[in-house]
Amino acid sequence: MQPALQLALLVAIILPAVKIAASVCGRLGIPPILGELFVGVALGPGLVDLLHLRVFTGGEATGTLMILAQLGGYLLMFIAGVETDIERMRKASGTAFLVALAGVIVPFVLGAGVGRLFGLPWNTACFLGGALTATSVSISARTLMDAGKMSSPESSVILGAAVIDDVMGLFVLAALAASTATGKGEEFGLAGMTSQWLQRQSAFAADHPLLVQMLTISACVTAFFVVGYAAAKRWLDAAMQRLRKLDALEGASGCVLALVLLYAISAEWLGSVAGITGAYLLGYVFAGSRFKSDIERSFHAIGHGLLIPLFFVSIGLISDYRALAGHWGLLFVVLVVAVAGKLVGCGLAARVCGMDAVRSLRVGCGMISRGEVGLIVTSMGAASGMFGRPEVALMVAVVLLTTLLTPLALRATFALKSLQDVEEGRAVVSSNERAASDLDIETQSAV
């Protein structure tokens, strides 16, 4: 079968299954995202093994599907950025930083400690800890969208901390890369190329590769966020005003989609951070644009109708649990550490910053899921020989299980009553009553 027909058949199988599963979950009071994830698990190697059926062999459809899924991740984070409450995000920036810092340190220490406890070498144990540091912001973002909580104080902290967490995870990744560097080959991205060039040109840089990597990454991350944010803030509305004059059907939406992809590419090449971070940054700028509502309408259809479901299904499609035979005890302990590291570290940091117990618990639950950076560290560990097939399968399982757990935990915590929620609700009611009273007085005066 031709690759195009294989891809068409894959999409024709996945999309109806995803939407039906999401609908069933919604009617049962379960987060719809779990339906999409369960479809991926069911179609993955553990059950149906869809991608390895005879009809899909010998073609390029599988690779293309995974590329479309990655684009879905970009769109999901762009939409999450557009729906961000900017004012709340600014107020929560300090809290988000401390939450992110605790959410990196605690899981890394616990993960490395568990690895040593089970007899893994120090390098492998550190890779295990590094794979547990970064949060998958896309999972929490989708859950918050489904629950209608994108404007809550907790969502501002979770999304802000997850973006900062991604950058901090990058520094952990750089340290791990330095520990296994061979000094050969080329890296994608300005930071990697600059670091390698400096090491070839300078004896000091060659003797201190980790320091050089940290400095170049810091410079590139700063440059990306400063330049990317300033450029979008300066020219976005003017560009949108011109694009809306195009006679082409959905011309403005097509150009914005191209801009999302360019920001994702720039994030990885210039900023050395995940592409979803670049997409989120652009969406965050759009959140303060007067064209926000137009963009939301355009991207919800293509995002939630096609690409975003493929992103969640792809997580289950790449998981092979057969390699976990004999390692179930280690999986259980690592999963507990993965959950407790974020729940305790991030939750306590939020508590220290003034959030009450329930809101702190929500923040901790929102940071549990792992994603792209964890899988990148896992891939690097496998390529360097630090991870064997069992360790790779273990980390993929942890990523998937934390992804499944996060929506359930987050939705459950939002069902709990927070004292700060009650106080803010009373303040809003009191404000509305005062406004109504002032309006009555003005009306009577006019009469």
PEQUISUL-V224828 format. One record per residue. RES is the residue in three letters. OMEGA is omega in whole degrees, -180 to 180 (NA if undefined). Layout:
res omega
RES OMEGA
RES OMEGA
This chain:
res omega
MET 180
GLN -178
PRO -179
ALA 179
LEU 176
GLN 179
LEU 179
ALA 179
LEU 178
LEU -180
VAL 180
ALA 177
ILE -171
ILE -172
LEU 178
PRO 180
ALA -180
VAL -177
LYS 178
ILE 180
ALA 179
ALA 179
SER 179
VAL 180
CYS 179
GLY -180
ARG 179
LEU -179
GLY 180
ILE 178
PRO -178
PRO -179
ILE 180
LEU 176
GLY 179
GLU 180
LEU 180
PHE 175
VAL 178
GLY 178
VAL -178
ALA -179
LEU -177
GLY -176
PRO -177
GLY -178
LEU -175
VAL -175
ASP -173
LEU -173
LEU -179
HIS 173
LEU -174
ARG -177
VAL -177
PHE 180
THR 176
GLY 180
GLY -179
GLU -174
ALA -178
THR 179
GLY 179
THR 179
LEU -180
MET 176
ILE 177
LEU 178
ALA 178
GLN 175
LEU 176
GLY 176
GLY 177
TYR -179
LEU 179
LEU -179
MET 175
PHE 179
ILE 177
ALA 177
GLY 180
VAL -176
GLU 180
THR 174
ASP -173
ILE -177
GLU 178
ARG 180
MET 179
ARG 180
LYS -175
ALA -173
SER 179
GLY 177
THR -179
ALA -179
PHE -179
LEU 177
VAL 179
ALA -179
LEU 178
ALA -179
GLY 174
VAL -175
ILE -175
VAL 178
PRO 180
PHE -179
VAL -180
LEU -179
GLY 178
ALA 179
GLY 178
VAL 178
GLY 178
ARG 180
LEU 179
PHE 173
GLY 178
LEU 175
PRO -177
TRP -179
ASN 179
THR 179
ALA 178
CYS 175
PHE 178
LEU 177
GLY 179
GLY 180
ALA -178
LEU -172
THR -169
ALA 179
THR 174
SER -175
VAL -177
SER -179
ILE 179
SER 179
ALA -180
ARG 179
THR 179
LEU 176
MET -178
ASP -178
ALA -178
GLY -176
LYS -177
MET -179
SER -178
SER 178
PRO -180
GLU -179
SER 178
SER 179
VAL -178
ILE -178
LEU 178
GLY -180
ALA -179
ALA 177
VAL 177
ILE 178
ASP 180
ASP 179
VAL 179
MET 177
GLY 177
LEU 179
PHE 174
VAL 178
LEU 179
ALA 179
ALA 179
LEU 179
ALA 179
ALA -178
SER -179
THR -175
ALA 178
THR -179
GLY -178
LYS 176
GLY -180
GLU 179
GLU 175
PHE 177
GLY -177
LEU -178
ALA -180
GLY -179
MET 179
THR 179
SER 179
GLN 179
TRP 179
LEU 180
GLN 176
ARG -175
GLN -173
SER 178
ALA 178
PHE 179
ALA 179
ALA -180
ASP -179
HIS -176
PRO -179
LEU 179
LEU 180
VAL 179
GLN -180
MET -179
LEU -179
THR 178
ILE 179
SER -180
ALA -177
CYS 177
VAL 179
THR -179
ALA -178
PHE -177
PHE -179
VAL -177
VAL -178
GLY -180
TYR -177
ALA -179
ALA 180
ALA -179
LYS -176
ARG -169
TRP -172
LEU -178
ASP 179
ALA 179
ALA 179
MET 180
GLN 178
ARG -178
LEU -179
ARG 178
LYS 179
LEU 180
ASP -178
ALA 180
LEU -178
GLU -179
GLY -180
ALA -179
SER 179
GLY 180
CYS 177
VAL 177
LEU 177
ALA 179
LEU 176
VAL -179
LEU 177
LEU 177
TYR 177
ALA 178
ILE -179
SER 180
ALA -178
GLU -176
TRP -178
LEU -173
GLY -179
SER 174
VAL -178
ALA -179
GLY 180
ILE 178
THR 177
GLY 178
ALA 179
TYR -180
LEU 178
LEU 178
GLY 179
TYR 177
VAL 178
PHE -180
ALA 178
GLY -179
SER 177
ARG 177
PHE -176
LYS -176
SER 178
ASP -179
ILE 179
GLU -179
ARG -176
SER -172
PHE 177
HIS -177
ALA -178
ILE -179
GLY -176
HIS 180
GLY -175
LEU -165
LEU -177
ILE 175
PRO 178
LEU 179
PHE -178
PHE 178
VAL -176
SER 180
ILE 179
GLY -176
LEU -177
ILE -174
SER 178
ASP -175
TYR -179
ARG 179
ALA -178
LEU -178
ALA 180
GLY -178
HIS -176
TRP 178
GLY 178
LEU 178
LEU -179
PHE -178
VAL 180
VAL 178
LEU 178
VAL 179
VAL -180
ALA -180
VAL -176
ALA -179
GLY 179
LYS -176
LEU -179
VAL -177
GLY -178
CYS -180
GLY 179
LEU 178
ALA 178
ALA 179
ARG 179
VAL -178
CYS 172
GLY 177
MET 178
ASP -173
ALA -177
VAL 179
ARG 177
SER 177
LEU 178
ARG 178
VAL 179
GLY 179
CYS -180
GLY -178
MET -173
ILE -170
SER 175
ARG -177
GLY -167
GLU -176
VAL 177
GLY 178
LEU 177
ILE 178
VAL 178
THR 179
SER 179
MET 177
GLY 178
ALA -179
ALA -179
SER -179
GLY 179
MET -180
PHE 169
GLY -179
ARG 179
PRO -180
GLU 178
VAL 179
ALA 180
LEU -178
MET 176
VAL 178
ALA 179
VAL 177
VAL -178
LEU -178
LEU 177
THR 177
THR 178
LEU -176
LEU -174
THR 180
PRO 180
LEU -178
ALA -178
LEU 178
ARG -180
ALA -179
THR 177
PHE 175
ALA 178
LEU 180
LYS 177
SER 178
LEU 179
GLN 175
ASP -179
VAL -180
GLU 179
GLU 177
GLY 177
ARG 180
ALA 179
VAL 179
VAL 180
SER 179
SER 179
ASN 180
GLU 178
ARG 179
ALA 179
ALA 179
SER 178
ASP -180
LEU 179
ASP -180
ILE 179
GLU 180
THR 179
GLN 179
SER -179
ALA 178
VAL NA
